Amino acid sequence: MTAVPPAPIAGSGVVARLSRLDRLLPVWIVTAMVAGLLLGRLVPGLDRALDAVEVGGVSLPIALGLLVMMYPVLAKVRYDKLDTVTGDRRLLVPSLLLNWVLGPALMFALAWIFLPDQPAYRTGLVIVGLARCIAMVIIWNDLAGGDREAAAVLVALNSVFQVLAFGVLGWFYLSVLPGWLGLDQDGLRVSAWDIARNVLIFLGIPLAAGYLTRRFGERAKGRAWYEARFLPRIGPVALYGLLFTIVILFALQGEAITNQPWAVARIALPLLVYFAVMWAGSFALGRGLGLSYERTTTLAFTAAGNNFELAIAVAIGTFGVTSGQALAGVVGPLIEVPVLVGLVYVSLAARSRLFAQPATDDPEGPQP
C-alpha cells in the first residue's frame, strides 16, 4: 500500500490522490465481507474445515492472512527513527490513557446503556473493549498517511499492556465494578499465556520479518533502492492479506451473523457509537495537543481499533462457540472494518482542512 502524499495538490480531492487500489478500498472490503458470508452459507462444512487447524486459538487461514497483512507495513517502518517517537510524551501518555482507561470504560458504559437486558452480548462487548488493536490498525494508519514509526511503537506498547492487563481488567469490569454499581456480575477466565502467545505470533513474527527485511535490504542495496523499488512491490500484499482475512473470518462466522439479524443490529449500535467517539475524541485530542497530522492520525486509529481476533478467541474459549459472547465478538469486525475504512477518508479530508501545512516529524521527508 502506498502512503498518501503529504501535500495536497491544488484543485484535487483527497480521494483522487490515493492510488486506484486504495481508492476502491471500501468496494474491496464490502466485496470480501459478502464473499465470506456467501461462502459460509453455500459451502456445507466449510466453517469446520477452516477451523480444523488453529494457531494460538485462531483459525490457521486467518492466522496466515494476518501475518501476510502485517508484514509489508512493518517492513516500511524506519526502525532507526523509533527513538523520536518514544521521547514524545504528548503521544505516548495520551495513547496509553485512551487505550487502557477510556476505551474499556466507554465500552463498559455503552454495553450497559444499550444492552441492559442482554448479559451475554454485554459481556462480549466488554471483552471487545478490552482487546486493544495490534494488527489491522497498522493498515488503517498507513492508508490514512499516519506515522508508521509511531504506530509501531504504540502497537508494541499495546501488546505488552495486553498481556499484563487483559485478565485483570476483565475481572474488574465483569466482576468488581458491576458489584460496586449493584449490577449483574459475570466472570472471565483467561490465561495470560494465551494472550502472550497471540501477541508473539501475530505481532512478533511479522515485526521480526519486517525488521530483518529492512536491515538486510538496506545493507545490500541502500535505503533509496529499498524504499523506491522494493517497498512499492510488496505494498499491495498487505491489502491482499487483509481481504483474504476478511473473507475467511466471515466464512467462519457467517451463519451466526445471518441467522440472528436483530441481535446483530442491537450489538452493532453501541459499537458504532464506540468507534465514532473514540476516533473523533482521540483525533481532537491530538490536534489540541499540537501533534502533527501524522501522529494525530496514529493516535486516533490506535485508540479506536480493537483486536477482534483476541476478543473472539477469548469469548469462544470461555463461553463457547455458540454463546452470545462469541456472537458479540464476531459482530465486532463486521462493524469495525467498514467504519474504520470510512474514517480513513474522514482523516484524509480533515488533513487538508485542519492541517494547512501538513508536517512530518521525519527530516528526511515522507516515506513511500
C-alpha atoms as a printed R data frame, in Angstrom:
    type eleno elety resid chain resno       x       y      z
1   ATOM     1    CA   MET     A     1   0.000   0.000  0.000
2   ATOM     2    CA   THR     A     2   1.202   3.439 -0.748
3   ATOM     3    CA   ALA     A     3   1.263   6.313  1.685
4   ATOM     4    CA   VAL     A     4  -0.695   9.431  0.839
5   ATOM     5    CA   PRO     A     5   1.438  12.299 -0.494
6   ATOM     6    CA   PRO     A     6   1.968  14.871  2.260
7   ATOM     7    CA   ALA     A     7   0.922  17.984  0.401
8   ATOM     8    CA   PRO     A     8  -2.431  18.364 -1.356
9   ATOM     9    CA   ILE     A     9  -2.368  19.362 -4.982
10  ATOM    10    CA   ALA     A    10  -4.381  22.469 -5.719
11  ATOM    11    CA   GLY     A    11  -7.821  21.666 -7.055
12  ATOM    12    CA   SER     A    12  -7.563  17.930 -6.435
13  ATOM    13    CA   GLY     A    13  -9.630  15.965 -3.966
14  ATOM    14    CA   VAL     A    14  -8.263  13.847 -1.187
15  ATOM    15    CA   VAL     A    15  -9.616  10.654 -2.689
16  ATOM    16    CA   ALA     A    16  -8.125  11.496 -6.095
17  ATOM    17    CA   ARG     A    17  -4.653  11.487 -4.543
18  ATOM    18    CA   LEU     A    18  -4.951   7.875 -3.419
19  ATOM    19    CA   SER     A    19  -3.749   5.042 -5.613
20  ATOM    20    CA   ARG     A    20  -6.506   3.318 -7.571
21  ATOM    21    CA   LEU     A    21  -6.112   0.240 -5.374
22  ATOM    22    CA   ASP     A    22  -6.589   2.257 -2.170
23  ATOM    23    CA   ARG     A    23  -9.290   4.494 -3.662
24  ATOM    24    CA   LEU     A    24 -11.568   1.483 -4.139
25  ATOM    25    CA   LEU     A    25 -10.811   0.019 -0.704
26  ATOM    26    CA   PRO     A    26 -14.432   0.232  0.554
27  ATOM    27    CA   VAL     A    27 -15.543  -1.741 -2.508
28  ATOM    28    CA   TRP     A    28 -12.933  -4.437 -1.886
29  ATOM    29    CA   ILE     A    29 -13.834  -4.626  1.820
30  ATOM    30    CA   VAL     A    30 -17.580  -4.962  1.217
31  ATOM    31    CA   THR     A    31 -16.979  -7.496 -1.549
32  ATOM    32    CA   ALA     A    32 -14.763  -9.575  0.759
33  ATOM    33    CA   MET     A    33 -17.356  -9.487  3.552
34  ATOM    34    CA   VAL     A    34 -20.173 -10.551  1.212
35  ATOM    35    CA   ALA     A    35 -17.999 -13.253 -0.347
36  ATOM    36    CA   GLY     A    36 -17.175 -14.632  3.084
37  ATOM    37    CA   LEU     A    37 -20.809 -14.658  4.188
38  ATOM    38    CA   LEU     A    38 -21.872 -16.403  0.971
39  ATOM    39    CA   LEU     A    39 -19.112 -18.989  1.241
40  ATOM    40    CA   GLY     A    40 -20.090 -19.756  4.818
41  ATOM    41    CA   ARG     A    41 -23.735 -20.228  3.816
42  ATOM    42    CA   LEU     A    42 -23.342 -22.029  0.494
43  ATOM    43    CA   VAL     A    43 -20.489 -24.463  1.197
44  ATOM    44    CA   PRO     A    44 -21.525 -27.059  3.803
45  ATOM    45    CA   GLY     A    45 -18.868 -27.830  6.382
46  ATOM    46    CA   LEU     A    46 -16.562 -25.040  5.224
47  ATOM    47    CA   ASP     A    47 -16.507 -23.440  8.668
48  ATOM    48    CA   ARG     A    48 -15.457 -26.703 10.305
49  ATOM    49    CA   ALA     A    49 -12.780 -27.313  7.679
50  ATOM    50    CA   LEU     A    50 -11.322 -23.805  8.024
51  ATOM    51    CA   ASP     A    51 -11.388 -24.007 11.805
52  ATOM    52    CA   ALA     A    52  -9.892 -27.503 11.972
53  ATOM    53    CA   VAL     A    53  -6.347 -26.249 12.469
54  ATOM    54    CA   GLU     A    54  -5.632 -23.397 14.858
55  ATOM    55    CA   VAL     A    55  -2.672 -21.179 15.709
56  ATOM    56    CA   GLY     A    56  -2.892 -19.522 19.104
57  ATOM    57    CA   GLY     A    57  -6.612 -20.319 19.255
58  ATOM    58    CA   VAL     A    58  -7.191 -18.651 15.855
59  ATOM    59    CA   SER     A    59  -8.035 -20.493 12.623
60  ATOM    60    CA   LEU     A    60  -4.877 -21.213 10.606
61  ATOM    61    CA   PRO     A    61  -6.126 -19.446  7.433
62  ATOM    62    CA   ILE     A    62  -6.916 -16.325  9.469
63  ATOM    63    CA   ALA     A    63  -3.517 -16.537 11.143
64  ATOM    64    CA   LEU     A    64  -1.787 -16.707  7.751
65  ATOM    65    CA   GLY     A    65  -3.853 -13.790  6.470
66  ATOM    66    CA   LEU     A    66  -2.914 -11.673  9.476
67  ATOM    67    CA   LEU     A    67   0.786 -12.404  9.068
68  ATOM    68    CA   VAL     A    68   0.724 -11.587  5.357
69  ATOM    69    CA   MET     A    69  -1.303  -8.446  6.049
70  ATOM    70    CA   MET     A    70   1.077  -7.032  8.655
71  ATOM    71    CA   TYR     A    71   4.471  -7.881  7.144
72  ATOM    72    CA   PRO     A    72   4.614  -5.283  4.308
73  ATOM    73    CA   VAL     A    73   3.596  -2.422  6.599
74  ATOM    74    CA   LEU     A    74   6.138  -3.375  9.257
75  ATOM    75    CA   ALA     A    75   8.781  -3.676  6.541
76  ATOM    76    CA   LYS     A    76   8.137   0.024  5.773
77  ATOM    77    CA   VAL     A    77   8.943   1.207  9.304
78  ATOM    78    CA   ARG     A    78  12.235   3.096  9.696
79  ATOM    79    CA   TYR     A    79  13.407   1.400 12.863
80  ATOM    80    CA   ASP     A    80  16.281   3.834 13.290
81  ATOM    81    CA   LYS     A    81  13.693   6.589 13.862
82  ATOM    82    CA   LEU     A    82  11.821   4.945 16.740
83  ATOM    83    CA   ASP     A    83  13.655   6.991 19.374
84  ATOM    84    CA   THR     A    84  11.924  10.145 18.080
85  ATOM    85    CA   VAL     A    85   8.603   8.522 18.951
86  ATOM    86    CA   THR     A    86   9.409   7.124 22.384
87  ATOM    87    CA   GLY     A    87  10.594  10.549 23.525
88  ATOM    88    CA   ASP     A    88   7.282  12.259 22.691
89  ATOM    89    CA   ARG     A    89   5.156  12.109 25.841
90  ATOM    90    CA   ARG     A    90   2.396  14.067 24.089
91  ATOM    91    CA   LEU     A    91   1.803  10.923 22.061
92  ATOM    92    CA   LEU     A    92   2.658   8.038 24.398
93  ATOM    93    CA   VAL     A    93   0.835   9.147 27.549
94  ATOM    94    CA   PRO     A    94  -2.471  10.035 25.819
95  ATOM    95    CA   SER     A    95  -2.343   6.779 23.859
96  ATOM    96    CA   LEU     A    96  -1.963   4.650 26.987
97  ATOM    97    CA   LEU     A    97  -4.776   6.536 28.749
98  ATOM    98    CA   LEU     A    98  -7.097   6.283 25.744
99  ATOM    99    CA   ASN     A    99  -6.429   2.572 25.239
100 ATOM   100    CA   TRP     A   100  -6.354   1.284 28.786
101 ATOM   101    CA   VAL     A   101  -8.522   3.713 30.753
102 ATOM   102    CA   LEU     A   102 -11.041   5.457 28.491
103 ATOM   103    CA   GLY     A   103 -11.598   2.723 25.885
104 ATOM   104    CA   PRO     A   104 -12.592  -0.133 28.234
105 ATOM   105    CA   ALA     A   105 -14.637   2.242 30.440
106 ATOM   106    CA   LEU     A   106 -16.522   3.627 27.438
107 ATOM   107    CA   MET     A   107 -17.334   0.159 26.085
108 ATOM   108    CA   PHE     A   108 -18.498  -0.954 29.548
109 ATOM   109    CA   ALA     A   109 -20.827   2.066 29.771
110 ATOM   110    CA   LEU     A   110 -22.201   1.612 26.242
111 ATOM   111    CA   ALA     A   111 -22.766  -2.113 26.790
112 ATOM   112    CA   TRP     A   112 -24.907  -1.428 29.843
113 ATOM   113    CA   ILE     A   113 -26.735   1.502 28.229
114 ATOM   114    CA   PHE     A   114 -27.684  -0.318 25.017
115 ATOM   115    CA   LEU     A   115 -27.915  -3.941 26.248
116 ATOM   116    CA   PRO     A   116 -29.177  -3.851 29.854
117 ATOM   117    CA   ASP     A   117 -31.336  -6.961 29.250
118 ATOM   118    CA   GLN     A   118 -28.728  -8.995 27.337
119 ATOM   119    CA   PRO     A   119 -25.941 -10.099 29.702
120 ATOM   120    CA   ALA     A   120 -24.236 -12.381 27.161
121 ATOM   121    CA   TYR     A   121 -23.991  -9.728 24.430
122 ATOM   122    CA   ARG     A   122 -22.999  -7.165 27.030
123 ATOM   123    CA   THR     A   123 -20.152  -9.325 28.285
124 ATOM   124    CA   GLY     A   124 -18.995  -9.936 24.731
125 ATOM   125    CA   LEU     A   125 -18.826  -6.199 24.090
126 ATOM   126    CA   VAL     A   126 -16.801  -5.646 27.250
127 ATOM   127    CA   ILE     A   127 -14.325  -8.284 26.040
128 ATOM   128    CA   VAL     A   128 -14.071  -6.478 22.676
129 ATOM   129    CA   GLY     A   129 -13.358  -3.232 24.529
130 ATOM   130    CA   LEU     A   130 -10.540  -4.848 26.495
131 ATOM   131    CA   ALA     A   131  -8.805  -6.259 23.391
132 ATOM   132    CA   ARG     A   132  -6.778  -3.324 22.100
133 ATOM   133    CA   CYS     A   133  -5.750  -3.412 18.459
134 ATOM   134    CA   ILE     A   134  -2.344  -4.827 17.500
135 ATOM   135    CA   ALA     A   135  -2.974  -5.820 13.871
136 ATOM   136    CA   MET     A   136  -5.328  -4.095 11.435
137 ATOM   137    CA   VAL     A   137  -4.726  -0.679 12.977
138 ATOM   138    CA   ILE     A   138  -1.379  -0.669 11.159
139 ATOM   139    CA   ILE     A   139  -3.242  -0.943  7.843
140 ATOM   140    CA   TRP     A   140  -5.714   1.865  8.620
141 ATOM   141    CA   ASN     A   141  -2.903   4.095  9.886
142 ATOM   142    CA   ASP     A   142  -0.848   3.501  6.751
143 ATOM   143    CA   LEU     A   143  -3.763   4.206  4.416
144 ATOM   144    CA   ALA     A   144  -4.509   7.469  6.226
145 ATOM   145    CA   GLY     A   145  -0.890   8.611  5.969
146 ATOM   146    CA   GLY     A   146  -0.162   8.246  9.683
147 ATOM   147    CA   ASP     A   147   3.253   7.973 11.306
148 ATOM   148    CA   ARG     A   148   4.460   4.398 10.763
149 ATOM   149    CA   GLU     A   149   7.150   4.548 13.415
150 ATOM   150    CA   ALA     A   150   4.685   5.917 15.971
151 ATOM   151    CA   ALA     A   151   2.177   3.197 15.070
152 ATOM   152    CA   ALA     A   152   4.839   0.507 15.535
153 ATOM   153    CA   VAL     A   153   5.725   1.833 18.998
154 ATOM   154    CA   LEU     A   154   2.105   2.181 20.130
155 ATOM   155    CA   VAL     A   155   1.222  -1.290 18.853
156 ATOM   156    CA   ALA     A   156   4.198  -2.730 20.738
157 ATOM   157    CA   LEU     A   157   3.101  -0.944 23.930
158 ATOM   158    CA   ASN     A   158  -0.465  -2.177 23.497
159 ATOM   159    CA   SER     A   159   0.872  -5.701 23.098
160 ATOM   160    CA   VAL     A   160   2.783  -5.548 26.369
161 ATOM   161    CA   PHE     A   161  -0.132  -3.997 28.242
162 ATOM   162    CA   GLN     A   162  -2.496  -6.554 26.709
163 ATOM   163    CA   VAL     A   163  -0.508  -9.406 28.191
164 ATOM   164    CA   LEU     A   164  -0.298  -7.716 31.592
165 ATOM   165    CA   ALA     A   165  -3.710  -6.073 31.871
166 ATOM   166    CA   PHE     A   166  -6.299  -8.013 29.874
167 ATOM   167    CA   GLY     A   167  -7.127 -10.566 32.571
168 ATOM   168    CA   VAL     A   168  -7.043  -8.015 35.389
169 ATOM   169    CA   LEU     A   169  -9.287  -5.560 33.542
170 ATOM   170    CA   GLY     A   170 -11.647  -8.390 32.574
171 ATOM   171    CA   TRP     A   171 -12.017  -9.316 36.239
172 ATOM   172    CA   PHE     A   172 -12.556  -5.665 37.177
173 ATOM   173    CA   TYR     A   173 -15.169  -4.811 34.534
174 ATOM   174    CA   LEU     A   174 -17.071  -8.104 34.670
175 ATOM   175    CA   SER     A   175 -16.941  -8.899 38.377
176 ATOM   176    CA   VAL     A   176 -15.799  -5.988 40.553
177 ATOM   177    CA   LEU     A   177 -17.247  -2.817 39.006
178 ATOM   178    CA   PRO     A   178 -20.745  -4.270 38.382
179 ATOM   179    CA   GLY     A   179 -20.823  -5.333 42.036
180 ATOM   180    CA   TRP     A   180 -19.921  -1.822 43.183
181 ATOM   181    CA   LEU     A   181 -22.701  -0.417 40.997
182 ATOM   182    CA   GLY     A   182 -25.262  -3.022 42.051
183 ATOM   183    CA   LEU     A   183 -25.357  -4.626 38.582
184 ATOM   184    CA   ASP     A   184 -25.195  -8.234 37.429
185 ATOM   185    CA   GLN     A   185 -21.762  -9.820 37.599
186 ATOM   186    CA   ASP     A   186 -20.008 -12.181 35.218
187 ATOM   187    CA   GLY     A   187 -16.588 -13.773 35.394
188 ATOM   188    CA   LEU     A   188 -13.807 -14.028 32.829
189 ATOM   189    CA   ARG     A   189 -11.252 -16.800 32.987
190 ATOM   190    CA   VAL     A   190  -8.436 -16.165 30.569
191 ATOM   191    CA   SER     A   191  -4.831 -17.305 30.581
192 ATOM   192    CA   ALA     A   192  -2.120 -14.652 30.426
193 ATOM   193    CA   TRP     A   193  -0.032 -17.148 28.463
194 ATOM   194    CA   ASP     A   194  -2.759 -17.492 25.802
195 ATOM   195    CA   ILE     A   195  -2.758 -13.713 25.315
196 ATOM   196    CA   ALA     A   196   1.047 -13.566 25.244
197 ATOM   197    CA   ARG     A   197   1.140 -16.366 22.675
198 ATOM   198    CA   ASN     A   198  -1.263 -14.490 20.389
199 ATOM   199    CA   VAL     A   199   0.854 -11.347 20.675
200 ATOM   200    CA   LEU     A   200   4.072 -13.230 19.943
201 ATOM   201    CA   ILE     A   201   2.580 -14.910 16.874
202 ATOM   202    CA   PHE     A   202   0.564 -12.119 15.288
203 ATOM   203    CA   LEU     A   203   2.891  -9.233 16.123
204 ATOM   204    CA   GLY     A   204   6.267 -10.826 16.860
205 ATOM   205    CA   ILE     A   205   6.625 -12.823 13.626
206 ATOM   206    CA   PRO     A   206   5.761 -10.038 11.139
207 ATOM   207    CA   LEU     A   207   7.670  -7.491 13.238
208 ATOM   208    CA   ALA     A   208  10.825  -9.602 13.150
209 ATOM   209    CA   ALA     A   209  10.374 -10.275  9.427
210 ATOM   210    CA   GLY     A   210   9.836  -6.582  8.673
211 ATOM   211    CA   TYR     A   211  12.845  -5.505 10.725
212 ATOM   212    CA   LEU     A   212  15.161  -8.080  9.155
213 ATOM   213    CA   THR     A   213  13.935  -7.270  5.656
214 ATOM   214    CA   ARG     A   214  14.720  -3.580  6.072
215 ATOM   215    CA   ARG     A   215  18.030  -4.201  7.828
216 ATOM   216    CA   PHE     A   216  19.424  -6.597  5.220
217 ATOM   217    CA   GLY     A   217  17.719  -4.900  2.275
218 ATOM   218    CA   GLU     A   218  19.262  -1.530  3.091
219 ATOM   219    CA   ARG     A   219  22.613  -3.128  3.808
220 ATOM   220    CA   ALA     A   220  22.614  -4.872  0.423
221 ATOM   221    CA   LYS     A   221  21.085  -2.214 -1.829
222 ATOM   222    CA   GLY     A   222  20.820   1.007  0.181
223 ATOM   223    CA   ARG     A   223  17.833   2.929  1.553
224 ATOM   224    CA   ALA     A   224  16.994   4.641 -1.739
225 ATOM   225    CA   TRP     A   225  16.572   1.320 -3.558
226 ATOM   226    CA   TYR     A   226  14.742  -0.279 -0.645
227 ATOM   227    CA   GLU     A   227  12.142   2.486 -0.362
228 ATOM   228    CA   ALA     A   228  11.796   3.396 -4.050
229 ATOM   229    CA   ARG     A   229  11.924  -0.085 -5.596
230 ATOM   230    CA   PHE     A   230  11.309  -2.824 -3.031
231 ATOM   231    CA   LEU     A   231   8.540  -1.354 -0.842
232 ATOM   232    CA   PRO     A   232   6.200  -0.433 -3.712
233 ATOM   233    CA   ARG     A   233   6.390  -4.045 -4.905
234 ATOM   234    CA   ILE     A   234   5.376  -5.620 -1.597
235 ATOM   235    CA   GLY     A   235   2.947  -2.861 -0.533
236 ATOM   236    CA   PRO     A   236  -0.209  -4.281 -2.199
237 ATOM   237    CA   VAL     A   237   0.387  -7.629 -0.480
238 ATOM   238    CA   ALA     A   238  -0.928  -6.087  2.751
239 ATOM   239    CA   LEU     A   239  -4.281  -5.373  1.106
240 ATOM   240    CA   TYR     A   240  -4.458  -8.891 -0.311
241 ATOM   241    CA   GLY     A   241  -3.791 -10.292  3.162
242 ATOM   242    CA   LEU     A   242  -6.466  -8.032  4.649
243 ATOM   243    CA   LEU     A   243  -9.089  -9.088  2.100
244 ATOM   244    CA   PHE     A   244  -8.205 -12.770  2.485
245 ATOM   245    CA   THR     A   245  -8.523 -12.468  6.274
246 ATOM   246    CA   ILE     A   246 -11.942 -10.820  5.973
247 ATOM   247    CA   VAL     A   247 -13.225 -13.494  3.577
248 ATOM   248    CA   ILE     A   248 -12.122 -16.320  5.867
249 ATOM   249    CA   LEU     A   249 -13.357 -14.623  9.036
250 ATOM   250    CA   PHE     A   250 -16.838 -14.049  7.632
251 ATOM   251    CA   ALA     A   251 -16.948 -17.515  6.118
252 ATOM   252    CA   LEU     A   252 -16.282 -18.945  9.573
253 ATOM   253    CA   GLN     A   253 -18.859 -16.763 11.330
254 ATOM   254    CA   GLY     A   254 -21.367 -16.168  8.523
255 ATOM   255    CA   GLU     A   255 -24.056 -18.457  9.921
256 ATOM   256    CA   ALA     A   256 -24.007 -16.778 13.332
257 ATOM   257    CA   ILE     A   257 -24.337 -13.360 11.679
258 ATOM   258    CA   THR     A   258 -27.052 -14.164  9.139
259 ATOM   259    CA   ASN     A   259 -29.197 -16.289 11.477
260 ATOM   260    CA   GLN     A   260 -29.576 -13.545 14.118
261 ATOM   261    CA   PRO     A   261 -30.026 -10.218 12.280
262 ATOM   262    CA   TRP     A   262 -31.856  -8.470 15.139
263 ATOM   263    CA   ALA     A   263 -29.193  -9.478 17.646
264 ATOM   264    CA   VAL     A   264 -26.521  -8.254 15.236
265 ATOM   265    CA   ALA     A   265 -28.316  -4.896 14.946
266 ATOM   266    CA   ARG     A   266 -28.518  -4.481 18.720
267 ATOM   267    CA   ILE     A   267 -24.854  -5.294 19.184
268 ATOM   268    CA   ALA     A   268 -23.868  -3.056 16.263
269 ATOM   269    CA   LEU     A   269 -25.356   0.140 17.710
270 ATOM   270    CA   PRO     A   270 -23.063   0.515 20.750
271 ATOM   271    CA   LEU     A   271 -20.110  -0.487 18.567
272 ATOM   272    CA   LEU     A   272 -20.890   2.304 16.106
273 ATOM   273    CA   VAL     A   273 -21.054   4.822 18.946
274 ATOM   274    CA   TYR     A   274 -17.832   3.470 20.427
275 ATOM   275    CA   PHE     A   275 -15.766   3.720 17.238
276 ATOM   276    CA   ALA     A   276 -17.080   7.199 16.447
277 ATOM   277    CA   VAL     A   277 -16.445   8.581 19.945
278 ATOM   278    CA   MET     A   278 -13.006   7.005 20.351
279 ATOM   279    CA   TRP     A   279 -11.735   8.084 16.940
280 ATOM   280    CA   ALA     A   280 -13.181  11.612 16.954
281 ATOM   281    CA   GLY     A   281 -12.193  12.250 20.562
282 ATOM   282    CA   SER     A   282  -8.651  10.988 20.018
283 ATOM   283    CA   PHE     A   283  -8.245  12.972 16.799
284 ATOM   284    CA   ALA     A   284  -9.463  16.140 18.532
285 ATOM   285    CA   LEU     A   285  -7.118  15.468 21.457
286 ATOM   286    CA   GLY     A   286  -4.107  15.031 19.166
287 ATOM   287    CA   ARG     A   287  -4.970  18.227 17.344
288 ATOM   288    CA   GLY     A   288  -5.383  20.060 20.656
289 ATOM   289    CA   LEU     A   289  -2.009  18.812 21.880
290 ATOM   290    CA   GLY     A   290  -0.355  20.253 18.787
291 ATOM   291    CA   LEU     A   291   0.665  16.904 17.274
292 ATOM   292    CA   SER     A   292   1.365  16.721 13.559
293 ATOM   293    CA   TYR     A   293  -1.278  15.261 11.266
294 ATOM   294    CA   GLU     A   294   0.675  12.019 11.035
295 ATOM   295    CA   ARG     A   295   0.802  11.484 14.797
296 ATOM   296    CA   THR     A   296  -2.723  12.768 15.392
297 ATOM   297    CA   THR     A   297  -3.973  10.174 12.919
298 ATOM   298    CA   THR     A   298  -1.915   7.437 14.532
299 ATOM   299    CA   LEU     A   299  -3.255   8.364 17.970
300 ATOM   300    CA   ALA     A   300  -6.841   8.236 16.681
301 ATOM   301    CA   PHE     A   301  -6.635   4.893 14.901
302 ATOM   302    CA   THR     A   302  -4.659   3.092 17.617
303 ATOM   303    CA   ALA     A   303  -7.263   4.243 20.155
304 ATOM   304    CA   ALA     A   304 -10.327   3.353 18.066
305 ATOM   305    CA   GLY     A   305  -9.267  -0.077 16.782
306 ATOM   306    CA   ASN     A   306  -9.778  -3.337 18.641
307 ATOM   307    CA   ASN     A   307  -8.153  -6.757 18.446
308 ATOM   308    CA   PHE     A   308 -11.236  -8.710 17.402
309 ATOM   309    CA   GLU     A   309  -9.182 -11.872 16.807
310 ATOM   310    CA   LEU     A   310  -8.265 -11.985 20.503
311 ATOM   311    CA   ALA     A   311 -11.787 -10.999 21.575
312 ATOM   312    CA   ILE     A   312 -13.357 -13.804 19.529
313 ATOM   313    CA   ALA     A   313 -10.805 -16.347 20.765
314 ATOM   314    CA   VAL     A   314 -11.375 -15.390 24.422
315 ATOM   315    CA   ALA     A   315 -15.168 -15.344 24.057
316 ATOM   316    CA   ILE     A   316 -15.255 -18.754 22.369
317 ATOM   317    CA   GLY     A   317 -12.712 -20.285 24.738
318 ATOM   318    CA   THR     A   318 -14.505 -19.001 27.850
319 ATOM   319    CA   PHE     A   319 -18.198 -19.149 26.925
320 ATOM   320    CA   GLY     A   320 -18.424 -21.466 23.895
321 ATOM   321    CA   VAL     A   321 -18.687 -21.069 20.131
322 ATOM   322    CA   THR     A   322 -22.493 -20.709 20.151
323 ATOM   323    CA   SER     A   323 -22.621 -18.229 23.035
324 ATOM   324    CA   GLY     A   324 -23.937 -14.682 22.876
325 ATOM   325    CA   GLN     A   325 -20.498 -13.510 23.979
326 ATOM   326    CA   ALA     A   326 -18.957 -15.130 20.889
327 ATOM   327    CA   LEU     A   327 -21.599 -13.546 18.636
328 ATOM   328    CA   ALA     A   328 -20.764 -10.103 20.050
329 ATOM   329    CA   GLY     A   329 -17.108 -10.746 19.266
330 ATOM   330    CA   VAL     A   330 -17.970 -11.750 15.713
331 ATOM   331    CA   VAL     A   331 -20.067  -8.610 15.153
332 ATOM   332    CA   GLY     A   332 -17.021  -6.544 16.175
333 ATOM   333    CA   PRO     A   333 -15.168  -6.818 12.814
334 ATOM   334    CA   LEU     A   334 -18.465  -6.680 10.922
335 ATOM   335    CA   ILE     A   335 -18.827  -3.100 12.187
336 ATOM   336    CA   GLU     A   336 -15.202  -2.119 12.761
337 ATOM   337    CA   VAL     A   337 -13.853  -2.850  9.290
338 ATOM   338    CA   PRO     A   338 -16.221  -0.661  7.225
339 ATOM   339    CA   VAL     A   339 -16.364   2.066  9.894
340 ATOM   340    CA   LEU     A   340 -12.583   2.437 10.148
341 ATOM   341    CA   VAL     A   341 -12.252   2.341  6.365
342 ATOM   342    CA   GLY     A   342 -14.689   5.252  6.287
343 ATOM   343    CA   LEU     A   343 -12.657   7.042  8.964
344 ATOM   344    CA   VAL     A   344  -9.566   6.746  6.771
345 ATOM   345    CA   TYR     A   345 -11.325   9.022  4.290
346 ATOM   346    CA   VAL     A   346 -12.556  11.317  7.070
347 ATOM   347    CA   SER     A   347  -8.987  11.605  8.329
348 ATOM   348    CA   LEU     A   348  -7.666  12.448  4.873
349 ATOM   349    CA   ALA     A   349 -10.346  15.101  4.403
350 ATOM   350    CA   ALA     A   350  -9.556  16.604  7.823
351 ATOM   351    CA   ARG     A   351  -5.886  16.744  6.829
352 ATOM   352    CA   SER     A   352  -6.453  19.384  4.152
353 ATOM   353    CA   ARG     A   353  -8.820  21.407  6.342
354 ATOM   354    CA   LEU     A   354  -7.201  21.296  9.776
355 ATOM   355    CA   PHE     A   355  -3.540  20.943  8.851
356 ATOM   356    CA   ALA     A   356  -2.856  23.653  6.282
357 ATOM   357    CA   GLN     A   357   0.852  22.787  6.184
358 ATOM   358    CA   PRO     A   358   0.982  19.033  6.838
359 ATOM   359    CA   ALA     A   359   4.005  18.374  8.975
360 ATOM   360    CA   THR     A   360   6.334  15.431  9.145
361 ATOM   361    CA   ASP     A   361   8.464  14.563 12.134
362 ATOM   362    CA   ASP     A   362  10.999  12.977  9.806
363 ATOM   363    CA   PRO     A   363  13.533  15.461  8.366
364 ATOM   364    CA   GLU     A   364  14.202  13.055  5.517
365 ATOM   365    CA   GLY     A   365  10.658  13.522  4.264
366 ATOM   366    CA   PRO     A   366   7.722  11.171  3.768
367 ATOM   367    CA   GLN     A   367   8.199   7.514  3.061
368 ATOM   368    CA   PRO     A   368   6.799   5.769  0.003
